[in-house]
Amino acid sequence: MNKYEKRFFTLLEKTTRTTPQGGKGTLKAKATKKFGKGKMSCSKARKLKTKKATSHTKAQANWFLNFHCQK
């Protein structure tokens, strides 16, 4: 098993996810760095969409809001 296959098999969840939950570069990691530990919430996602945020961070926050924060 090469290092790329090992990375996929070490994930705890059986999904198409390529990085572990809370891993480097994920929305949860960015929110934790900025706001401290805790669950990812709709308010944290909205706060991440500031003018200084990168387009990738904004896209991740929009995805979270669309899937988890609909009323």
PDB file of N, CA, C and O in Angstrom:
ATOM      1  N   MET A   1       0.854  -1.183   0.000  1.00  0.00           N
ATOM      2  CA  MET A   1       0.000   0.000   0.000  1.00  0.00           C
ATOM      3  C   MET A   1       0.895   1.240   0.000  1.00  0.00           C
ATOM      4  O   MET A   1       1.756   1.381   0.869  1.00  0.00           O
ATOM      5  N   ASN A   2       0.700   2.132  -0.962  1.00  0.00           N
ATOM      6  CA  ASN A   2       1.512   3.337  -1.011  1.00  0.00           C
ATOM      7  C   ASN A   2       0.946   4.401  -0.068  1.00  0.00           C
ATOM      8  O   ASN A   2      -0.104   4.202   0.542  1.00  0.00           O
ATOM      9  N   LYS A   3       1.644   5.522   0.046  1.00  0.00           N
ATOM     10  CA  LYS A   3       1.253   6.538   1.023  1.00  0.00           C
ATOM     11  C   LYS A   3      -0.104   7.171   0.697  1.00  0.00           C
ATOM     12  O   LYS A   3      -0.802   7.617   1.607  1.00  0.00           O
ATOM     13  N   TYR A   4      -0.487   7.219  -0.572  1.00  0.00           N
ATOM     14  CA  TYR A   4      -1.766   7.808  -0.943  1.00  0.00           C
ATOM     15  C   TYR A   4      -2.921   6.886  -0.567  1.00  0.00           C
ATOM     16  O   TYR A   4      -3.956   7.339  -0.078  1.00  0.00           O
ATOM     17  N   GLU A   5      -2.735   5.595  -0.798  1.00  0.00           N
ATOM     18  CA  GLU A   5      -3.766   4.631  -0.412  1.00  0.00           C
ATOM     19  C   GLU A   5      -3.912   4.579   1.099  1.00  0.00           C
ATOM     20  O   GLU A   5      -5.025   4.474   1.615  1.00  0.00           O
ATOM     21  N   LYS A   6      -2.803   4.650   1.804  1.00  0.00           N
ATOM     22  CA  LYS A   6      -2.830   4.606   3.270  1.00  0.00           C
ATOM     23  C   LYS A   6      -3.635   5.785   3.825  1.00  0.00           C
ATOM     24  O   LYS A   6      -4.369   5.637   4.802  1.00  0.00           O
ATOM     25  N   ARG A   7      -3.490   6.953   3.195  1.00  0.00           N
ATOM     26  CA  ARG A   7      -4.208   8.142   3.637  1.00  0.00           C
ATOM     27  C   ARG A   7      -5.715   7.929   3.545  1.00  0.00           C
ATOM     28  O   ARG A   7      -6.455   8.351   4.434  1.00  0.00           O
ATOM     29  N   PHE A   8      -6.168   7.290   2.494  1.00  0.00           N
ATOM     30  CA  PHE A   8      -7.598   7.057   2.319  1.00  0.00           C
ATOM     31  C   PHE A   8      -8.124   5.997   3.279  1.00  0.00           C
ATOM     32  O   PHE A   8      -9.267   6.082   3.728  1.00  0.00           O
ATOM     33  N   PHE A   9      -7.305   5.007   3.596  1.00  0.00           N
ATOM     34  CA  PHE A   9      -7.763   3.943   4.479  1.00  0.00           C
ATOM     35  C   PHE A   9      -7.729   4.345   5.947  1.00  0.00           C
ATOM     36  O   PHE A   9      -8.360   3.688   6.775  1.00  0.00           O
ATOM     37  N   THR A  10      -7.003   5.413   6.288  1.00  0.00           N
ATOM     38  CA  THR A  10      -6.929   5.827   7.684  1.00  0.00           C
ATOM     39  C   THR A  10      -8.125   6.673   8.100  1.00  0.00           C
ATOM     40  O   THR A  10      -8.295   6.946   9.288  1.00  0.00           O
ATOM     41  N   LEU A  11      -8.955   7.091   7.153  1.00  0.00           N
ATOM     42  CA  LEU A  11     -10.132   7.875   7.500  1.00  0.00           C
ATOM     43  C   LEU A  11     -11.125   7.005   8.252  1.00  0.00           C
ATOM     44  O   LEU A  11     -11.310   5.835   7.915  1.00  0.00           O
ATOM     45  N   LEU A  12     -11.758   7.564   9.257  1.00  0.00           N
ATOM     46  CA  LEU A  12     -12.708   6.808  10.064  1.00  0.00           C
ATOM     47  C   LEU A  12     -14.051   6.657   9.373  1.00  0.00           C
ATOM     48  O   LEU A  12     -14.757   5.670   9.579  1.00  0.00           O
ATOM     49  N   GLU A  13     -14.400   7.631   8.558  1.00  0.00           N
ATOM     50  CA  GLU A  13     -15.701   7.599   7.898  1.00  0.00           C
ATOM     51  C   GLU A  13     -15.587   6.950   6.525  1.00  0.00           C
ATOM     52  O   GLU A  13     -14.541   7.011   5.879  1.00  0.00           O
ATOM     53  N   LYS A  14     -16.662   6.339   6.096  1.00  0.00           N
ATOM     54  CA  LYS A  14     -16.687   5.745   4.761  1.00  0.00           C
ATOM     55  C   LYS A  14     -17.401   6.714   3.833  1.00  0.00           C
ATOM     56  O   LYS A  14     -18.581   6.544   3.527  1.00  0.00           O
ATOM     57  N   THR A  15     -16.673   7.730   3.389  1.00  0.00           N
ATOM     58  CA  THR A  15     -17.215   8.745   2.500  1.00  0.00           C
ATOM     59  C   THR A  15     -16.221   9.002   1.378  1.00  0.00           C
ATOM     60  O   THR A  15     -15.196   8.328   1.272  1.00  0.00           O
ATOM     61  N   THR A  16     -16.532   9.971   0.556  1.00  0.00           N
ATOM     62  CA  THR A  16     -15.612  10.357  -0.510  1.00  0.00           C
ATOM     63  C   THR A  16     -14.644  11.435  -0.033  1.00  0.00           C
ATOM     64  O   THR A  16     -13.905  12.009  -0.833  1.00  0.00           O
ATOM     65  N   ARG A  17     -14.649  11.704   1.252  1.00  0.00           N
ATOM     66  CA  ARG A  17     -13.781  12.737   1.832  1.00  0.00           C
ATOM     67  C   ARG A  17     -12.321  12.369   1.612  1.00  0.00           C
ATOM     68  O   ARG A  17     -11.952  11.204   1.759  1.00  0.00           O
ATOM     69  N   THR A  18     -11.487  13.337   1.262  1.00  0.00           N
ATOM     70  CA  THR A  18     -10.077  13.056   1.018  1.00  0.00           C
ATOM     71  C   THR A  18      -9.202  13.536   2.160  1.00  0.00           C
ATOM     72  O   THR A  18      -8.026  13.176   2.213  1.00  0.00           O
ATOM     73  N   THR A  19      -9.729  14.335   3.077  1.00  0.00           N
ATOM     74  CA  THR A  19      -8.978  14.758   4.252  1.00  0.00           C
ATOM     75  C   THR A  19      -9.793  14.436   5.491  1.00  0.00           C
ATOM     76  O   THR A  19     -11.023  14.447   5.436  1.00  0.00           O
ATOM     77  N   PRO A  20      -9.136  14.150   6.604  1.00  0.00           N
ATOM     78  CA  PRO A  20      -9.886  13.852   7.821  1.00  0.00           C
ATOM     79  C   PRO A  20     -10.689  15.061   8.288  1.00  0.00           C
ATOM     80  O   PRO A  20     -10.331  16.201   7.994  1.00  0.00           O
ATOM     81  N   GLN A  21     -11.772  14.811   9.015  1.00  0.00           N
ATOM     82  CA  GLN A  21     -12.607  15.904   9.512  1.00  0.00           C
ATOM     83  C   GLN A  21     -11.771  16.770  10.445  1.00  0.00           C
ATOM     84  O   GLN A  21     -11.138  16.261  11.370  1.00  0.00           O
ATOM     85  N   GLY A  22     -11.768  18.076  10.204  1.00  0.00           N
ATOM     86  CA  GLY A  22     -10.963  18.996  11.003  1.00  0.00           C
ATOM     87  C   GLY A  22      -9.523  19.076  10.545  1.00  0.00           C
ATOM     88  O   GLY A  22      -8.702  19.712  11.204  1.00  0.00           O
ATOM     89  N   GLY A  23      -9.198  18.443   9.426  1.00  0.00           N
ATOM     90  CA  GLY A  23      -7.836  18.452   8.904  1.00  0.00           C
ATOM     91  C   GLY A  23      -7.447  19.812   8.350  1.00  0.00           C
ATOM     92  O   GLY A  23      -8.289  20.695   8.188  1.00  0.00           O
ATOM     93  N   LYS A  24      -6.179  19.969   8.066  1.00  0.00           N
ATOM     94  CA  LYS A  24      -5.635  21.224   7.571  1.00  0.00           C
ATOM     95  C   LYS A  24      -6.349  21.668   6.298  1.00  0.00           C
ATOM     96  O   LYS A  24      -6.494  20.882   5.361  1.00  0.00           O
ATOM     97  N   GLY A  25      -6.797  22.924   6.260  1.00  0.00           N
ATOM     98  CA  GLY A  25      -7.447  23.472   5.074  1.00  0.00           C
ATOM     99  C   GLY A  25      -8.947  23.290   5.043  1.00  0.00           C
ATOM    100  O   GLY A  25      -9.609  23.824   4.153  1.00  0.00           O
ATOM    101  N   THR A  26      -9.503  22.556   5.985  1.00  0.00           N
ATOM    102  CA  THR A  26     -10.950  22.367   5.999  1.00  0.00           C
ATOM    103  C   THR A  26     -11.628  23.561   6.656  1.00  0.00           C
ATOM    104  O   THR A  26     -10.990  24.354   7.348  1.00  0.00           O
ATOM    105  N   LEU A  27     -12.910  23.671   6.431  1.00  0.00           N
ATOM    106  CA  LEU A  27     -13.666  24.785   7.008  1.00  0.00           C
ATOM    107  C   LEU A  27     -13.612  24.734   8.526  1.00  0.00           C
ATOM    108  O   LEU A  27     -13.458  25.771   9.171  1.00  0.00           O
ATOM    109  N   LYS A  28     -13.737  23.547   9.106  1.00  0.00           N
ATOM    110  CA  LYS A  28     -13.694  23.412  10.560  1.00  0.00           C
ATOM    111  C   LYS A  28     -12.344  23.854  11.113  1.00  0.00           C
ATOM    112  O   LYS A  28     -12.293  24.497  12.161  1.00  0.00           O
ATOM    113  N   ALA A  29     -11.266  23.526  10.440  1.00  0.00           N
ATOM    114  CA  ALA A  29      -9.934  23.943  10.889  1.00  0.00           C
ATOM    115  C   ALA A  29      -9.801  25.464  10.855  1.00  0.00           C
ATOM    116  O   ALA A  29      -9.221  26.066  11.759  1.00  0.00           O
ATOM    117  N   LYS A  30     -10.339  26.074   9.811  1.00  0.00           N
ATOM    118  CA  LYS A  30     -10.276  27.533   9.699  1.00  0.00           C
ATOM    119  C   LYS A  30     -11.105  28.201  10.793  1.00  0.00           C
ATOM    120  O   LYS A  30     -10.686  29.208  11.365  1.00  0.00           O
ATOM    121  N   ALA A  31     -12.287  27.638  11.085  1.00  0.00           N
ATOM    122  CA  ALA A  31     -13.148  28.200  12.122  1.00  0.00           C
ATOM    123  C   ALA A  31     -12.524  28.012  13.503  1.00  0.00           C
ATOM    124  O   ALA A  31     -12.604  28.906  14.346  1.00  0.00           O
ATOM    125  N   THR A  32     -11.910  26.869  13.736  1.00  0.00           N
ATOM    126  CA  THR A  32     -11.264  26.598  15.021  1.00  0.00           C
ATOM    127  C   THR A  32     -10.106  27.554  15.250  1.00  0.00           C
ATOM    128  O   THR A  32      -9.914  28.055  16.357  1.00  0.00           O
ATOM    129  N   LYS A  33      -9.339  27.804  14.203  1.00  0.00           N
ATOM    130  CA  LYS A  33      -8.195  28.716  14.315  1.00  0.00           C
ATOM    131  C   LYS A  33      -8.647  30.137  14.639  1.00  0.00           C
ATOM    132  O   LYS A  33      -8.000  30.844  15.411  1.00  0.00           O
ATOM    133  N   LYS A  34      -9.759  30.546  14.045  1.00  0.00           N
ATOM    134  CA  LYS A  34     -10.226  31.919  14.218  1.00  0.00           C
ATOM    135  C   LYS A  34     -11.088  32.108  15.471  1.00  0.00           C
ATOM    136  O   LYS A  34     -10.976  33.130  16.148  1.00  0.00           O
ATOM    137  N   PHE A  35     -11.946  31.130  15.784  1.00  0.00           N
ATOM    138  CA  PHE A  35     -12.921  31.308  16.857  1.00  0.00           C
ATOM    139  C   PHE A  35     -12.729  30.375  18.040  1.00  0.00           C
ATOM    140  O   PHE A  35     -13.476  30.485  19.012  1.00  0.00           O
ATOM    141  N   GLY A  36     -11.777  29.473  18.008  1.00  0.00           N
ATOM    142  CA  GLY A  36     -11.560  28.532  19.100  1.00  0.00           C
ATOM    143  C   GLY A  36     -12.315  27.239  18.866  1.00  0.00           C
ATOM    144  O   GLY A  36     -13.085  27.111  17.914  1.00  0.00           O
ATOM    145  N   LYS A  37     -12.079  26.276  19.759  1.00  0.00           N
ATOM    146  CA  LYS A  37     -12.683  24.950  19.602  1.00  0.00           C
ATOM    147  C   LYS A  37     -14.186  24.998  19.784  1.00  0.00           C
ATOM    148  O   LYS A  37     -14.730  25.919  20.392  1.00  0.00           O
ATOM    149  N   GLY A  38     -14.841  23.992  19.248  1.00  0.00           N
ATOM    150  CA  GLY A  38     -16.288  23.876  19.371  1.00  0.00           C
ATOM    151  C   GLY A  38     -16.900  23.383  18.073  1.00  0.00           C
ATOM    152  O   GLY A  38     -16.219  23.246  17.057  1.00  0.00           O
ATOM    153  N   LYS A  39     -18.192  23.122  18.127  1.00  0.00           N
ATOM    154  CA  LYS A  39     -18.896  22.655  16.934  1.00  0.00           C
ATOM    155  C   LYS A  39     -18.930  23.743  15.875  1.00  0.00           C
ATOM    156  O   LYS A  39     -18.905  24.937  16.175  1.00  0.00           O
ATOM    157  N   MET A  40     -18.986  23.297  14.632  1.00  0.00           N
ATOM    158  CA  MET A  40     -19.150  24.235  13.522  1.00  0.00           C
ATOM    159  C   MET A  40     -20.602  24.684  13.525  1.00  0.00           C
ATOM    160  O   MET A  40     -21.513  23.856  13.506  1.00  0.00           O
ATOM    161  N   SER A  41     -20.817  25.988  13.548  1.00  0.00           N
ATOM    162  CA  SER A  41     -22.180  26.514  13.600  1.00  0.00           C
ATOM    163  C   SER A  41     -22.422  27.455  12.430  1.00  0.00           C
ATOM    164  O   SER A  41     -21.499  27.872  11.731  1.00  0.00           O
ATOM    165  N   CYS A  42     -23.690  27.771  12.246  1.00  0.00           N
ATOM    166  CA  CYS A  42     -24.065  28.681  11.149  1.00  0.00           C
ATOM    167  C   CYS A  42     -23.470  30.074  11.365  1.00  0.00           C
ATOM    168  O   CYS A  42     -23.051  30.730  10.411  1.00  0.00           O
ATOM    169  N   SER A  43     -23.437  30.518  12.618  1.00  0.00           N
ATOM    170  CA  SER A  43     -22.889  31.847  12.884  1.00  0.00           C
ATOM    171  C   SER A  43     -21.391  31.902  12.597  1.00  0.00           C
ATOM    172  O   SER A  43     -20.896  32.919  12.110  1.00  0.00           O
ATOM    173  N   LYS A  44     -20.661  30.825  12.890  1.00  0.00           N
ATOM    174  CA  LYS A  44     -19.235  30.784  12.571  1.00  0.00           C
ATOM    175  C   LYS A  44     -19.023  30.829  11.062  1.00  0.00           C
ATOM    176  O   LYS A  44     -18.119  31.509  10.576  1.00  0.00           O
ATOM    177  N   ALA A  45     -19.855  30.107  10.330  1.00  0.00           N
ATOM    178  CA  ALA A  45     -19.728  30.088   8.866  1.00  0.00           C
ATOM    179  C   ALA A  45     -20.010  31.478   8.298  1.00  0.00           C
ATOM    180  O   ALA A  45     -19.321  31.922   7.379  1.00  0.00           O
ATOM    181  N   ARG A  46     -21.009  32.162   8.833  1.00  0.00           N
ATOM    182  CA  ARG A  46     -21.314  33.516   8.349  1.00  0.00           C
ATOM    183  C   ARG A  46     -20.171  34.485   8.643  1.00  0.00           C
ATOM    184  O   ARG A  46     -19.855  35.347   7.822  1.00  0.00           O
ATOM    185  N   LYS A  47     -19.549  34.342   9.821  1.00  0.00           N
ATOM    186  CA  LYS A  47     -18.445  35.221  10.194  1.00  0.00           C
ATOM    187  C   LYS A  47     -17.208  34.983   9.322  1.00  0.00           C
ATOM    188  O   LYS A  47     -16.416  35.899   9.099  1.00  0.00           O
ATOM    189  N   LEU A  48     -17.044  33.750   8.829  1.00  0.00           N
ATOM    190  CA  LEU A  48     -15.891  33.452   7.978  1.00  0.00           C
ATOM    191  C   LEU A  48     -15.998  34.112   6.602  1.00  0.00           C
ATOM    192  O   LEU A  48     -14.992  34.252   5.906  1.00  0.00           O
ATOM    193  N   LYS A  49     -17.191  34.513   6.210  1.00  0.00           N
ATOM    194  CA  LYS A  49     -17.392  35.135   4.898  1.00  0.00           C
ATOM    195  C   LYS A  49     -17.173  36.645   4.958  1.00  0.00           C
ATOM    196  O   LYS A  49     -18.060  37.412   4.584  1.00  0.00           O
ATOM    197  N   THR A  50     -16.024  37.070   5.415  1.00  0.00           N
ATOM    198  CA  THR A  50     -15.718  38.491   5.499  1.00  0.00           C
ATOM    199  C   THR A  50     -15.053  38.959   4.211  1.00  0.00           C
ATOM    200  O   THR A  50     -14.772  38.159   3.319  1.00  0.00           O
ATOM    201  N   LYS A  51     -14.809  40.241   4.125  1.00  0.00           N
ATOM    202  CA  LYS A  51     -14.142  40.785   2.939  1.00  0.00           C
ATOM    203  C   LYS A  51     -12.715  40.256   2.805  1.00  0.00           C
ATOM    204  O   LYS A  51     -12.209  40.113   1.693  1.00  0.00           O
ATOM    205  N   LYS A  52     -12.063  39.964   3.939  1.00  0.00           N
ATOM    206  CA  LYS A  52     -10.672  39.501   3.905  1.00  0.00           C
ATOM    207  C   LYS A  52     -10.545  38.012   3.613  1.00  0.00           C
ATOM    208  O   LYS A  52      -9.432  37.523   3.418  1.00  0.00           O
ATOM    209  N   ALA A  53     -11.643  37.285   3.578  1.00  0.00           N
ATOM    210  CA  ALA A  53     -11.600  35.837   3.346  1.00  0.00           C
ATOM    211  C   ALA A  53     -11.233  35.534   1.893  1.00  0.00           C
ATOM    212  O   ALA A  53     -11.540  36.306   0.985  1.00  0.00           O
ATOM    213  N   THR A  54     -10.582  34.412   1.698  1.00  0.00           N
ATOM    214  CA  THR A  54     -10.247  33.987   0.337  1.00  0.00           C
ATOM    215  C   THR A  54     -11.508  33.461  -0.339  1.00  0.00           C
ATOM    216  O   THR A  54     -12.498  33.154   0.325  1.00  0.00           O
ATOM    217  N   SER A  55     -11.463  33.360  -1.639  1.00  0.00           N
ATOM    218  CA  SER A  55     -12.633  32.879  -2.373  1.00  0.00           C
ATOM    219  C   SER A  55     -12.927  31.418  -2.026  1.00  0.00           C
ATOM    220  O   SER A  55     -14.085  31.001  -2.025  1.00  0.00           O
ATOM    221  N   HIS A  56     -11.882  30.642  -1.731  1.00  0.00           N
ATOM    222  CA  HIS A  56     -12.087  29.241  -1.358  1.00  0.00           C
ATOM    223  C   HIS A  56     -12.790  29.137   0.003  1.00  0.00           C
ATOM    224  O   HIS A  56     -13.679  28.304   0.181  1.00  0.00           O
ATOM    225  N   THR A  57     -12.397  29.971   0.948  1.00  0.00           N
ATOM    226  CA  THR A  57     -13.040  29.978   2.265  1.00  0.00           C
ATOM    227  C   THR A  57     -14.498  30.399   2.138  1.00  0.00           C
ATOM    228  O   THR A  57     -15.370  29.828   2.793  1.00  0.00           O
ATOM    229  N   LYS A  58     -14.762  31.384   1.311  1.00  0.00           N
ATOM    230  CA  LYS A  58     -16.145  31.822   1.094  1.00  0.00           C
ATOM    231  C   LYS A  58     -16.978  30.709   0.480  1.00  0.00           C
ATOM    232  O   LYS A  58     -18.133  30.511   0.859  1.00  0.00           O
ATOM    233  N   ALA A  59     -16.397  29.984  -0.463  1.00  0.00           N
ATOM    234  CA  ALA A  59     -17.117  28.880  -1.095  1.00  0.00           C
ATOM    235  C   ALA A  59     -17.410  27.773  -0.086  1.00  0.00           C
ATOM    236  O   ALA A  59     -18.500  27.201  -0.081  1.00  0.00           O
ATOM    237  N   GLN A  60     -16.426  27.474   0.770  1.00  0.00           N
ATOM    238  CA  GLN A  60     -16.644  26.454   1.804  1.00  0.00           C
ATOM    239  C   GLN A  60     -17.747  26.892   2.771  1.00  0.00           C
ATOM    240  O   GLN A  60     -18.601  26.088   3.144  1.00  0.00           O
ATOM    241  N   ALA A  61     -17.731  28.155   3.174  1.00  0.00           N
ATOM    242  CA  ALA A  61     -18.742  28.671   4.094  1.00  0.00           C
ATOM    243  C   ALA A  61     -20.127  28.650   3.440  1.00  0.00           C
ATOM    244  O   ALA A  61     -21.113  28.303   4.090  1.00  0.00           O
ATOM    245  N   ASN A  62     -20.203  29.019   2.167  1.00  0.00           N
ATOM    246  CA  ASN A  62     -21.483  28.973   1.449  1.00  0.00           C
ATOM    247  C   ASN A  62     -22.013  27.554   1.370  1.00  0.00           C
ATOM    248  O   ASN A  62     -23.212  27.330   1.535  1.00  0.00           O
ATOM    249  N   TRP A  63     -21.132  26.592   1.119  1.00  0.00           N
ATOM    250  CA  TRP A  63     -21.549  25.193   1.074  1.00  0.00           C
ATOM    251  C   TRP A  63     -22.137  24.770   2.419  1.00  0.00           C
ATOM    252  O   TRP A  63     -23.190  24.135   2.470  1.00  0.00           O
ATOM    253  N   PHE A  64     -21.454  25.122   3.502  1.00  0.00           N
ATOM    254  CA  PHE A  64     -21.938  24.756   4.834  1.00  0.00           C
ATOM    255  C   PHE A  64     -23.298  25.395   5.103  1.00  0.00           C
ATOM    256  O   PHE A  64     -24.212  24.739   5.603  1.00  0.00           O
ATOM    257  N   LEU A  65     -23.426  26.667   4.772  1.00  0.00           N
ATOM    258  CA  LEU A  65     -24.697  27.366   5.002  1.00  0.00           C
ATOM    259  C   LEU A  65     -25.825  26.757   4.184  1.00  0.00           C
ATOM    260  O   LEU A  65     -26.939  26.607   4.687  1.00  0.00           O
ATOM    261  N   ASN A  66     -25.561  26.408   2.947  1.00  0.00           N
ATOM    262  CA  ASN A  66     -26.593  25.826   2.090  1.00  0.00           C
ATOM    263  C   ASN A  66     -27.069  24.468   2.586  1.00  0.00           C
ATOM    264  O   ASN A  66     -28.255  24.154   2.493  1.00  0.00           O
ATOM    265  N   PHE A  67     -26.160  23.667   3.108  1.00  0.00           N
ATOM    266  CA  PHE A  67     -26.525  22.319   3.517  1.00  0.00           C
ATOM    267  C   PHE A  67     -26.987  22.218   4.963  1.00  0.00           C
ATOM    268  O   PHE A  67     -27.747  21.309   5.298  1.00  0.00           O
ATOM    269  N   HIS A  68     -26.553  23.120   5.822  1.00  0.00           N
ATOM    270  CA  HIS A  68     -26.823  22.955   7.250  1.00  0.00           C
ATOM    271  C   HIS A  68     -27.657  24.065   7.884  1.00  0.00           C
ATOM    272  O   HIS A  68     -28.124  23.908   9.012  1.00  0.00           O
ATOM    273  N   CYS A  69     -27.850  25.149   7.204  1.00  0.00           N
ATOM    274  CA  CYS A  69     -28.497  26.292   7.853  1.00  0.00           C
ATOM    275  C   CYS A  69     -29.762  26.758   7.154  1.00  0.00           C
ATOM    276  O   CYS A  69     -30.135  27.926   7.264  1.00  0.00           O
ATOM    277  N   GLN A  70     -30.412  25.880   6.452  1.00  0.00           N
ATOM    278  CA  GLN A  70     -31.664  26.244   5.797  1.00  0.00           C
ATOM    279  C   GLN A  70     -32.821  26.177   6.804  1.00  0.00           C
ATOM    280  O   GLN A  70     -32.870  25.282   7.648  1.00  0.00           O
ATOM    281  N   LYS A  71     -33.719  27.108   6.706  1.00  0.00           N
ATOM    282  CA  LYS A  71     -34.870  27.113   7.620  1.00  0.00           C
ATOM    283  C   LYS A  71     -36.115  26.651   6.923  1.00  0.00           C
ATOM    284  O   LYS A  71     -37.180  26.590   7.536  1.00  0.00           O
TER     285      LYS A  71
END
